[in-house]
Amino acid sequence: MIYVKRTKLPAKTWKKIGYLIALACFLILTLGPFLWTFVLSVTPEYAMTEKSTGFFPDTVTYANYRELLTPDTQKGCLLITGIKNALDAVAVSLALGIPISMLTAYTLSRMEFCGRKLIKNLLLITMVIPVMATIIPLYRLFAARQWLDDVFWLSMVYVSSCLPMTTWLISNYLTAIPEELEEAARIDGCGRFSSFFRVILPVSYPIVLSAALLMFLNTWSQFQIPLILASSLKTKPAAIVVSEFMTKDSVQYGLTAAAGIIASIPPAVTALLFRRFLVSGMTNGSVKG
């Protein structure tokens, strides 16, 4: 009788296998929807209702992309206008949000005054308030002040929803900067504001870029707020425009999927370009000071 000796895999090997399985599940859950959306965008409409076991279509078409990227077509004009509106909202949000977050965070991290810790704790509390809990008061306020369908006031809502997170991160980042740098600048004749712009701001660019990226992604992905506060084409962002490609009478799956792919390119490219600043800024800014 022949005995076969079973060899046990070491614990490190099992741990590595577990990591690979977790990574595979993560990639399937994150990249799978994008891959499926792209396949739908290049699949002809007639092929979507055919019975097939293949994942990829037999015939590939880029007609949906040509239609959406041509400004002369109706769908193309709608999508391009939606992307422009979203970029306008991002620009206004960054122009208002980053300076406010930076100055507020500097005040909370460097100046001593009554209620400073209470304000920082309240910032954390406001992060958990859901958007839909405030949308009805916001709508009544916008309707009374005639602020509906205005990119500026719509961007103000985006800024207010993102300010607590960015201010808290920047404040913790600034707390880790040695105060001796500012003291040396003041010895050289710099005032508080001068030392802020010449000393603190240059060494804070990782967290500033991280906050700008978070604000960009938050503004670009907004759906519920503009769905209620932006009802005309001049203010609707790309997310609302793409959702309106599906009507109660017909659903153009390929065109909607292609529009979703195109609308996801700006935030994806921005995130890839600034990903290292996001990691370093979030790591240093997430430590509570």
C-alpha positions in Angstrom: 0.0 0.0 0.0 1.3 3.4 -1.0 0.8 6.3 1.3 0.7 9.8 -0.1 2.1 12.4 2.3 0.0 15.5 2.4 1.9 18.7 2.7 0.3 21.6 4.4 0.6 25.1 2.9 2.3 27.6 5.2 0.2 30.3 6.8 1.8 33.0 4.6 0.6 31.2 1.5 -3.0 31.0 2.7 -2.8 34.7 3.7 -1.6 35.5 0.2 -4.3 33.5 -1.4 -6.9 35.3 0.8 -5.5 38.7 -0.3 -5.7 37.7 -4.0 -9.3 36.5 -3.6 -10.2 39.7 -1.9 -8.5 41.8 -4.6 -10.3 39.8 -7.3 -13.7 40.4 -5.6 -12.8 44.1 -5.3 -11.9 44.5 -8.9 -15.0 42.6 -10.1 -17.3 44.9 -8.0 -15.5 48.1 -9.0 -14.4 47.6 -12.5 -17.1 45.2 -13.5 -19.9 47.8 -13.8 -17.7 50.0 -15.9 -16.7 47.2 -18.2 -20.4 46.1 -18.6 -21.4 49.7 -19.3 -18.7 50.0 -22.0 -19.8 46.7 -23.6 -23.4 48.1 -23.7 -22.2 51.3 -25.3 -20.6 49.6 -28.2 -23.4 47.0 -28.7 -26.0 47.7 -31.4 -29.5 48.2 -30.2 -30.9 45.2 -32.1 -28.2 42.9 -30.5 -29.2 43.7 -27.0 -32.5 41.8 -27.2 -31.0 38.8 -28.9 -30.4 35.5 -27.0 -26.6 35.1 -26.7 -24.2 33.6 -24.2 -21.3 35.7 -25.2 -20.2 38.7 -23.0 -19.0 40.8 -26.0 -21.2 41.5 -29.0 -20.5 40.0 -32.4 -20.7 43.4 -34.0 -19.1 46.5 -32.4 -20.4 50.0 -33.2 -19.3 53.4 -32.1 -22.3 55.2 -33.4 -23.4 56.2 -29.9 -20.1 57.9 -29.2 -20.2 59.7 -32.5 -23.7 61.0 -31.9 -22.9 62.2 -28.4 -19.7 63.9 -29.3 -21.3 65.7 -32.3 -22.7 69.1 -31.1 -25.1 69.2 -34.0 -27.2 66.3 -32.7 -29.8 66.7 -30.0 -28.3 64.2 -27.6 -24.8 65.5 -28.2 -25.9 69.1 -27.5 -27.6 68.0 -24.3 -24.6 66.1 -23.0 -22.0 68.7 -23.9 -24.2 71.4 -22.2 -24.5 69.1 -19.1 -20.8 68.6 -18.9 -20.2 72.4 -19.3 -22.7 73.1 -16.5 -20.9 70.5 -14.2 -17.5 72.1 -15.0 -19.0 75.6 -14.2 -20.3 74.3 -10.8 -16.9 72.7 -10.1 -15.1 75.9 -10.9 -17.4 78.0 -8.6 -17.2 75.4 -5.8 -13.4 75.3 -5.9 -13.1 79.1 -6.1 -15.3 79.5 -3.0 -14.7 76.3 -1.0 -10.9 76.0 -1.0 -10.2 79.5 0.3 -12.9 79.3 2.9 -11.7 75.8 4.1 -8.1 76.9 4.2 -8.7 80.1 6.2 -11.2 78.4 8.6 -8.8 75.5 9.1 -6.0 77.9 9.9 -8.1 79.7 12.4 -9.1 76.5 14.2 -5.6 75.0 14.2 -3.5 78.1 15.1 -5.6 80.5 17.0 -6.8 80.1 20.6 -10.3 81.3 21.3 -13.4 80.2 23.3 -15.4 77.4 21.6 -12.6 76.3 19.3 -12.9 72.6 20.2 -16.7 72.8 20.2 -16.6 74.1 16.6 -14.3 71.3 15.5 -16.6 68.7 17.1 -19.6 70.3 15.4 -17.9 69.9 12.1 -17.7 66.2 12.6 -21.4 66.1 13.6 -22.5 67.9 10.4 -20.8 65.3 8.2 -23.4 62.7 9.2 -26.5 64.8 8.4 -28.1 63.4 5.2 -28.7 65.7 2.3 -32.3 64.8 1.9 -32.9 66.0 5.5 -32.2 69.6 4.4 -33.5 69.5 0.8 -37.0 70.7 1.6 -35.9 73.8 3.6 -33.3 74.5 0.9 -36.0 74.4 -1.8 -38.3 76.7 0.1 -35.4 79.1 0.6 -34.3 79.0 -3.0 -37.9 79.5 -4.2 -38.5 82.4 -1.9 -35.2 84.1 -2.9 -35.5 83.2 -6.6 -32.2 81.3 -6.5 -33.5 78.3 -8.5 -31.7 77.5 -11.7 -28.7 79.5 -10.7 -25.2 77.8 -10.9 -23.7 80.1 -8.3 -26.3 79.4 -5.6 -26.4 75.7 -6.6 -22.6 75.6 -6.1 -23.0 77.2 -2.7 -25.0 74.2 -1.6 -22.2 71.9 -2.9 -19.6 73.9 -1.0 -21.6 73.8 2.3 -22.0 70.0 2.0 -18.2 69.5 1.5 -16.8 72.3 3.8 -17.0 70.3 7.1 -14.9 67.4 5.7 -12.3 69.6 3.9 -12.0 72.0 6.8 -11.5 69.2 9.3 -8.8 67.5 7.1 -6.9 70.7 6.5 -7.1 71.7 10.2 -5.6 68.4 11.3 -2.9 68.8 8.6 -2.0 72.3 9.7 -1.8 71.2 13.4 1.1 68.9 12.4 3.1 71.7 10.9 5.6 73.0 13.5 4.8 76.4 14.9 8.5 77.3 14.8 8.2 77.9 11.1 5.8 80.7 11.7 7.8 82.1 14.6 10.9 82.2 12.4 8.9 84.1 9.7 7.7 86.6 12.2 11.2 87.2 13.5 12.1 88.1 9.9 9.3 90.7 9.9 6.3 88.7 8.5 2.9 89.3 10.0 0.3 86.6 10.6 -1.3 86.8 7.1 2.1 87.2 5.4 3.5 84.1 7.2 0.3 82.2 6.2 0.8 82.9 2.5 4.6 82.6 2.5 5.1 79.7 4.9 2.0 77.7 5.7 0.4 77.7 2.3 3.5 76.4 0.3 4.0 73.4 2.7 0.2 72.6 2.7 -0.2 71.9 -1.0 -0.8 68.1 -0.6 -3.8 68.6 1.6 -5.0 71.6 -0.4 -4.9 69.4 -3.6 -6.6 66.6 -1.7 -9.4 68.9 -0.6 -9.8 70.3 -4.1 -10.0 66.7 -5.5 -12.6 65.7 -2.9 -14.6 68.9 -3.6 -14.3 68.2 -7.4 -15.6 64.7 -7.1 -18.4 65.6 -4.7 -19.6 68.4 -7.0 -19.4 66.4 -10.1 -21.3 63.4 -8.7 -24.2 65.4 -7.3 -27.6 64.1 -8.4 -30.3 64.7 -5.7 -29.6 68.4 -5.1 -29.6 69.5 -8.8 -32.6 67.2 -9.5 -34.7 69.4 -7.3 -32.9 72.8 -7.5 -31.9 72.8 -11.2 -34.9 72.2 -13.5 -33.7 73.9 -16.7 -31.0 72.9 -19.2 -28.9 75.9 -18.4 -28.0 74.5 -15.0 -28.5 70.7 -15.2 -25.2 68.8 -14.7 -24.2 65.8 -16.7 -25.6 63.3 -14.2 -29.1 64.7 -14.6 -28.8 65.0 -18.4 -27.7 61.3 -18.7 -30.6 60.1 -16.5 -33.0 61.9 -18.8 -32.0 59.8 -21.8 -34.2 57.1 -20.3 -37.9 58.1 -20.6 -41.1 56.3 -19.9 -41.7 55.6 -23.6 -38.2 54.3 -24.6 -34.8 53.5 -23.2 -31.8 53.7 -25.4 -29.4 51.5 -23.4 -26.4 52.0 -25.7 -26.7 55.7 -25.9 -27.2 56.0 -22.1 -24.2 53.8 -21.4 -22.0 55.8 -23.8 -23.1 59.0 -22.1 -22.2 57.6 -18.7 -18.8 56.6 -19.9 -18.1 60.0 -21.4 -19.4 61.8 -18.3 -17.1 59.7 -16.0 -13.9 60.6 -17.9 -13.2 64.1 -16.3 -13.4 62.9 -12.7 -11.5 59.7 -13.5 -8.7 61.6 -15.2 -8.5 64.1 -12.4 -8.4 61.4 -9.8 -5.6 59.6 -11.6 -3.5 62.8 -11.9 -3.8 63.8 -8.3 -4.0 60.4 -6.6 -0.7 60.7 -4.9 -1.6 64.0 -3.3 -4.9 62.5 -2.2 -3.2 59.6 -0.4 -0.6 61.8 1.3 -3.0 64.5 2.2 -5.7 62.2 3.5 -3.1 60.2 5.5 -1.6 63.3 7.2 -4.9 65.1 7.6 -6.9 62.2 9.0 -5.0 62.2 12.3 -7.0 64.1 14.9 -5.1 67.0 16.3 
